[in-house]
């Protein structure tokens, strides 16, 4: 029995060490995932259609959610952003003429990154609850604007192209922040 407990303890210790190593390399992983995501967003569709220019909309990304003092708060915000982007790009895509393989790879990359962020951030969430909740509400409002825009435009080709351009801008902002971490 004692030997069994020692083995279990060693397994837990190794798992925790490996998990913390993954979390230490998270910014580098995120930069790679965002770079790949930006490439996939480009690959998904062609150039921005000229006929969509008159429908352009300013969603005003709440940049302050990516400027807190604690790195953990930034990670929580990035996780939240990825969840929203994943949600938006997982529904009503029938009117798009995007490359299905690139879209699927984009969704898979976001999902994997969400999983990794959740594993690293969940331990420290309670310490940052207050600022996290304020950021969550700002992000929710921002992504609701995009979702409502898509619904109002009946998920038209132009509404998706405008949303794709906005997500590109959003990922570029995250990339700048991660480079500073």
N, C-alpha and C positions, 0 to 999 in steps of 0.2 A: 504493500500500500504506500509506504513512504517513497519508494522508488517511483511509483506512478505519479505521486504529487510533484516530485522533483522534475519529472519529464514534462508534466503539464506546465509547471512554472517556467521551465526553459523555453517551451513552445510559446507561451505568452510573452516572455521577454523578447524572443526573436521577432515575433509578430509586431510587437510595439516598436522595436528598433527599426524594422523594415518600413513600417508605416510612417515613422517620423522621418526617415531618410527620404521617402517619397514626398512628404510635405515640405522638406527643406529644398527640394528641387522643383517645387511647384511653379515658381515664377518662370523658370526656363521652359518647363513643359507648356505652360500657358502661352508663352510667346510663340512657341512652335505651333500650338493648336490654333491660335488666332491667325498666325501667318497662313496656315493651311486653310482655315475657314474663309479668310479673305480671298484666297485663290479660288476656292470652291464657289463663293458668291459670284465671282467674275465668270467662272466656267459655267455656272448654272444658266445664265442668260447672256444675251448679246449686249451690245452697248445700250445705254439708256435711250428708249424711243423718243424721238423728237416730239411726237404728238402728245406725250405725257407731260411735257414741260409746263403747259398752262395749268395742270392740275397739281403742281408741286405744293407741298405743305410743309410748314415748319413745326416740328414736334417739340423742339427745345429739350434736348437731353439734359437732365439735372446733374451737371458735371460735379457739383459739390459732393455728391455721394461717393465720388472717387478721390476725394481730397481730405479724408479724415487723418488724424495723427497716427492711429494704430493700424499696422499692416493687416491685422486680423479683421478689422472693420472693412477694409478695402476688399479682402478676400470674400467676406460675406456678401458684399455688394456685387462683386463680380459673379459669384455663384447665383445670386438672385437675377442678375441680368441674363446670364446664360439660360436660366430656367424660363424666363419670359420669351427670349428669342426662340428657344426650342418649342415652346407652346405656340407661338405665332406661326412658325414654319412647319407646324404639324397639322394644319387644318385648312380646308377650303382652297386647295391649290389647283383645282381643276381648270381654271382659266389661264393658268400660266403655261408658257411653252418652254419651260426650263428643262434642262438636262436632268432626267430623273436620277441617274447614277450620282451626279455631283450633289444633288439635293439630299439624297440618302446618305452620302458620305458626310455632308455638312451636318445633318441631324445626328448621325452616329458620333461625330467628333464632339458636338455640344453635349450629348448625353454622357459620354465618357468623362468629359471635363467636369460636368456637374457631379458625377459620382466621386471623382477624385477630390473635388473641393469639399463636398459634404463630409468625406472621411477626415479631412484635415481640419475643417472649421468647426465641426460639431462639438469638439472637446472644449472650445473656448467661447461658444455662443453666449453663455450666461453672463460673462463679464462685459459683453458689449450690447446687451439687450436694448438699452435706451436708444442709443444712436442707431442701432440696427433697425429698430422699428420705424424711426423717422425716415431713414433711407428707404426702407421697404415701401412706405407709403408714397414717397416721391417717385420711386421706380414704377410702382403699380399704376400711378396716375399717368406717367409717361407712356407706358406700354398699353394702357387702356385707350389713350388717344389714338395710337396706331391701330389697335384692334377695332375701335369705332370707325376710324377712317376706312379700313378695309370693308367693314360691314356696310357703311353708308354708300360706298362705291360698288357694293355687291361683289366684292373680291374680283374686281375687273383686272385686266392685264396691267393697266396703268397704276392702279392702286398697289398691286404687288411689286411693280418695278420701283415705285416710290418708296415702298417699305423696304425693299431689298437695298436700295441706296442708303436709307436711314440706318439699317443694320450694319452696313459697311462702315458708315461714319461712327457708329456706336462702338464697333469692334476696334476701330482705329484709336478711339479715345482710350479704351481699355489697354491697348497695346502700349500707348505712351506712358500710362500709369505703371504698368508692369515693368517697363524698362527702368523706372525710378526705384522700384522696390529692392 
